[in-house]
Amino acid sequence: MGIMDIYEVELCRRGRWEQHDARFVAAGDADEAAYKVTGEHLHSEGEHRKVRLRVRRLGNGSPPPKLFFRSRRPCSPAPMR
């Protein structure tokens, strides 16, 4: 297992950041932190109106927050009925 950092993950609801509901997770990178909070594989590119969350590494010299967007299609197919 590699080095893990602490990340702050904030959800975006109705166009506003939910800072009071921020989650803090230990992860190897921002992608892993986003997955740990949502349970979904999100994309770091997409339409800004579909922004889902932002992930920020805590500590000195941290890069700017990374934005994640909703997937265009679900990760797994819907069950057949």
MIRO-273569 format. One record per residue: residue number from 0; residue in three letters; x, z, y of N, C-alpha, C, CB in turn. Coordinates in steps of 0.001 Angstrom, whole numbers. Glycine has a CB too. Layout:
[NUM, "ALA", [X, Z, Y], [X, Z, Y], [X, Z, Y], [X, Z, Y]]
...
END
This chain:
[0, "MET", [851, 0, -1174], [0, 0, 0], [896, 0, 1235], [-968, 1225, -1]]
[1, "GLY", [556, -814, 2221], [1342, -938, 3439], [995, 138, 4451], [1138, -2299, 4051]]
[2, "ILE", [1556, -33, 5616], [1299, 904, 6711], [-117, 716, 7225], [2320, 712, 7856]]
[3, "MET", [-805, 1812, 7445], [-2169, 1758, 7963], [-2192, 2335, 9370], [-3148, 2526, 7038]]
[4, "ASP", [-3030, 1752, 10215], [-3245, 2237, 11568], [-4682, 2711, 11684], [-2932, 1139, 12620]]
[5, "ILE", [-4970, 3420, 12763], [-6336, 3858, 13038], [-6962, 2846, 13986], [-6369, 5308, 13648]]
[6, "TYR", [-8157, 2382, 13636], [-8893, 1405, 14432], [-10225, 1999, 14878], [-9121, 102, 13630]]
[7, "GLU", [-10618, 1669, 16107], [-11942, 2022, 16623], [-12802, 773, 16527], [-11874, 2566, 18109]]
[8, "VAL", [-13953, 892, 15881], [-14849, -247, 15684], [-16156, 46, 16410], [-15100, -522, 14160]]
[9, "GLU", [-16514, -829, 17363], [-17746, -670, 18133], [-18696, -1818, 17827], [-17446, -605, 19647]]
[10, "LEU", [-19949, -1491, 17555], [-20967, -2501, 17299], [-21560, -2984, 18612], [-22069, -1948, 16381]]
[11, "CYS", [-22007, -4224, 18627], [-22674, -4798, 19797], [-24145, -4969, 19441], [-22021, -6172, 20229]]
[12, "ARG", [-25008, -4281, 20157], [-26457, -4383, 19930], [-27127, -4761, 21238], [-27046, -3044, 19372]]
[13, "ARG", [-27930, -5820, 21165], [-28654, -6307, 22349], [-27716, -6575, 23521], [-29720, -5298, 22767]]
[14, "GLY", [-26521, -7075, 23233], [-25572, -7430, 24276], [-24815, -6272, 24892], [-26273, -8138, 25333]]
[15, "ARG", [-24917, -5088, 24316], [-24216, -3920, 24855], [-23386, -3259, 23761], [-25218, -2907, 25456]]
[16, "TRP", [-22224, -2750, 24164], [-21351, -2047, 23218], [-21879, -646, 22987], [-19892, -1998, 23734]]
[17, "GLU", [-22013, -268, 21740], [-22503, 1054, 21343], [-21313, 1993, 21186], [-23329, 977, 20017]]
[18, "GLN", [-20769, 2461, 22312], [-19575, 3297, 22264], [-19848, 4657, 21631], [-19019, 3486, 23659]]
[19, "HIS", [-21047, 5176, 21793], [-21346, 6485, 21203], [-21459, 6423, 19680], [-22638, 7036, 21788]]
[20, "ASP", [-21609, 5219, 19128], [-21680, 5048, 17673], [-20386, 4473, 17100], [-22850, 4140, 17311]]
[21, "ALA", [-19307, 4505, 17888], [-18034, 3924, 17424], [-17571, 4633, 16151], [-16939, 4030, 18531]]
[22, "ARG", [-16974, 3860, 15255], [-16434, 4404, 14012], [-14929, 4281, 14049], [-17018, 3678, 12770]]
[23, "PHE", [-14247, 5239, 13483], [-12791, 5232, 13405], [-12403, 5126, 11937], [-12174, 6514, 14065]]
[24, "VAL", [-11590, 4124, 11616], [-11191, 3895, 10227], [-9695, 3631, 10143], [-11976, 2718, 9622]]
[25, "ALA", [-9109, 3962, 9010], [-7711, 3632, 8722], [-7715, 2302, 7983], [-6996, 4767, 7873]]
[26, "ALA", [-6916, 1356, 8479], [-6867, 30, 7860], [-5524, -623, 8148], [-8024, -862, 8371]]
[27, "GLY", [-5219, -1645, 7376], [-3975, -2376, 7553], [-4009, -3338, 8722], [-3649, -3123, 6311]]
[28, "ASP", [-5214, -3854, 9050], [-5364, -4755, 10195], [-6814, -4727, 10671], [-4933, -6206, 9824]]
[29, "ALA", [-7087, -5447, 11758], [-8424, -5443, 12363], [-9469, -6038, 11420], [-8412, -6222, 13684]]
[30, "ASP", [-9096, -7056, 10647], [-10036, -7666, 9703], [-10502, -6653, 8658], [-9390, -8877, 9012]]
[31, "GLU", [-9574, -5885, 8134], [-9913, -4873, 7138], [-10784, -3777, 7748], [-8639, -4265, 6540]]
[32, "ALA", [-10483, -3381, 8984], [-11284, -2354, 9667], [-12721, -2835, 9850], [-10661, -1996, 11042]]
[33, "ALA", [-12903, -4094, 10255], [-14245, -4654, 10432], [-14997, -4662, 9099], [-14164, -6087, 11014]]
[34, "TYR", [-14311, -5045, 8027], [-14949, -5084, 6713], [-15346, -3681, 6242], [-14012, -5735, 5690]]
[35, "LYS", [-14491, -2689, 6483], [-14793, -1326, 6053], [-16039, -781, 6735], [-13614, -415, 6333]]
[36, "VAL", [-16280, -1174, 7976], [-17445, -667, 8708], [-18716, -1438, 8357], [-17194, -742, 10213]]
[37, "THR", [-18626, -2755, 8264], [-19834, -3569, 8064], [-20112, -3929, 6614], [-19724, -4824, 8857]]
[38, "GLY", [-19079, -3961, 5786], [-19262, -4409, 4411], [-19403, -5914, 4309], [-20469, -3747, 3809]]
[39, "GLU", [-19154, -6624, 5412], [-19262, -8082, 5450], [-17937, -8676, 5906], [-20415, -8530, 6388]]
[40, "HIS", [-17677, -9900, 5468], [-16522, -10638, 5965], [-16970, -11375, 7212], [-15946, -11627, 4884]]
[41, "LEU", [-16517, -10927, 8377], [-16898, -11539, 9645], [-15799, -12478, 10114], [-17180, -10462, 10712]]
[42, "HIS", [-16105, -13305, 11089], [-15165, -14277, 11619], [-14665, -13834, 12986], [-15811, -15663, 11707]]
[43, "SER", [-13423, -14141, 13302], [-12877, -13798, 14611], [-13026, -14956, 15595], [-11407, -13403, 14483]]
[44, "GLU", [-13740, -16008, 15203], [-14056, -17122, 16090], [-15535, -17413, 15960], [-13201, -18387, 15758]]
[45, "GLY", [-16155, -17770, 17079], [-17575, -18085, 17033], [-18184, -18108, 18419], [-18308, -17088, 16165]]
[46, "GLU", [-19506, -18169, 18454], [-20229, -18205, 19712], [-20316, -16790, 20284], [-21641, -18814, 19519]]
[47, "HIS", [-19991, -16652, 21564], [-19970, -15326, 22170], [-21350, -14669, 22173], [-19442, -15416, 23587]]
[48, "ARG", [-22424, -15442, 22118], [-23745, -14818, 22086], [-24025, -14176, 20731], [-24826, -15849, 22409]]
[49, "LYS", [-23197, -14486, 19742], [-23391, -13921, 18407], [-22350, -12863, 18074], [-23351, -15020, 17368]]
[50, "VAL", [-21720, -12282, 19100], [-20688, -11279, 18843], [-21303, -10089, 18111], [-20020, -10821, 20169]]
[51, "ARG", [-20606, -9587, 17131], [-21134, -8520, 16282], [-20436, -7191, 16544], [-20991, -8897, 14814]]
[52, "LEU", [-19102, -7226, 16655], [-18377, -5991, 16902], [-16999, -6281, 17463], [-18264, -5172, 15624]]
[53, "ARG", [-16385, -5227, 17998], [-15006, -5351, 18452], [-14195, -4244, 17808], [-14907, -5288, 20006]]
[54, "VAL", [-12959, -4588, 17494], [-12067, -3674, 16789], [-10812, -3502, 17631], [-11720, -4201, 15356]]
[55, "ARG", [-10462, -2256, 17843], [-9313, -1925, 18685], [-8375, -1002, 17917], [-9768, -1262, 20017]]
[56, "ARG", [-7087, -1376, 17864], [-6104, -492, 17239], [-5743, 585, 18247], [-4830, -1280, 16771]]
[57, "LEU", [-5713, 1824, 17801], [-5392, 2927, 18686], [-3889, 3157, 18711], [-6125, 4200, 18252]]
[58, "GLY", [-3382, 3598, 19839], [-1960, 3905, 19968], [-1323, 3154, 21116], [-1236, 3583, 18685]]
[59, "ASN", [-96, 3534, 21432], [652, 2891, 22518], [1018, 1468, 22148], [1918, 3689, 22852]]
[60, "GLY", [949, 577, 23126], [1334, -812, 22901], [388, -1595, 22023], [2672, -858, 22307]]
[61, "SER", [-848, -1153, 21905], [-1821, -1850, 21069], [-2257, -3158, 21713], [-3037, -961, 20810]]
[62, "PRO", [-2530, -4175, 20908], [-3023, -5442, 21454], [-4451, -5273, 21968], [-2964, -6559, 20382]]
[63, "PRO", [-4963, -6261, 22711], [-6349, -6183, 23183], [-7319, -6163, 22002], [-6671, -7371, 24117]]
[64, "PRO", [-8551, -5693, 22212], [-9526, -5645, 21123], [-9769, -7031, 20522], [-10846, -5056, 21624]]
[65, "LYS", [-10060, -7072, 19237], [-10371, -8313, 18540], [-11878, -8367, 18340], [-9609, -8413, 17172]]
[66, "LEU", [-12498, -9479, 18713], [-13941, -9651, 18566], [-14253, -10321, 17237], [-14516, -10477, 19733]]
[67, "PHE", [-15359, -9911, 16630], [-15822, -10514, 15386], [-17239, -11000, 15586], [-15741, -9512, 14204]]
[68, "PHE", [-17573, -12118, 14921], [-18857, -12767, 15094], [-19612, -12833, 13782], [-18675, -14159, 15666]]
[69, "ARG", [-20922, -13030, 13883], [-21748, -13162, 12688], [-21378, -14415, 11932], [-23232, -13181, 13049]]
[70, "SER", [-21513, -14319, 10634], [-21245, -15476, 9786], [-22343, -16509, 9984], [-21142, -15063, 8296]]
[71, "ARG", [-21982, -17760, 9835], [-22986, -18819, 9930], [-23866, -18853, 8695], [-22316, -20174, 10129]]
[72, "ARG", [-23310, -18471, 7592], [-24078, -18422, 6349], [-23724, -17137, 5616], [-23795, -19673, 5455]]
[73, "PRO", [-24602, -16639, 4799], [-24315, -15398, 4086], [-23132, -15532, 3153], [-25521, -14957, 3309]]
[74, "CYS", [-22464, -14422, 2897], [-21304, -14417, 2014], [-21692, -14708, 571], [-20590, -13083, 2097]]
[75, "SER", [-22847, -14236, 162], [-23300, -14484, -1201], [-24678, -15124, -1154], [-23329, -13171, -2031]]
[76, "PRO", [-25008, -15966, -2099], [-26315, -16629, -2080], [-27446, -15628, -2266], [-26386, -17701, -3167]]
[77, "ALA", [-28582, -15969, -1708], [-29766, -15118, -1851], [-30232, -15186, -3294], [-30909, -15555, -873]]
[78, "PRO", [-30775, -14075, -3809], [-31244, -14088, -5200], [-32417, -15050, -5377], [-31654, -12672, -5641]]
[79, "MET", [-32472, -15691, -6532], [-33554, -16611, -6838], [-34779, -15814, -7268], [-33134, -17618, -7940]]
[80, "ARG", [-35949, -16295, -6902], [-37204, -15617, -7290], [-37995, -16462, -8240], [-38054, -15292, -6067]]
END
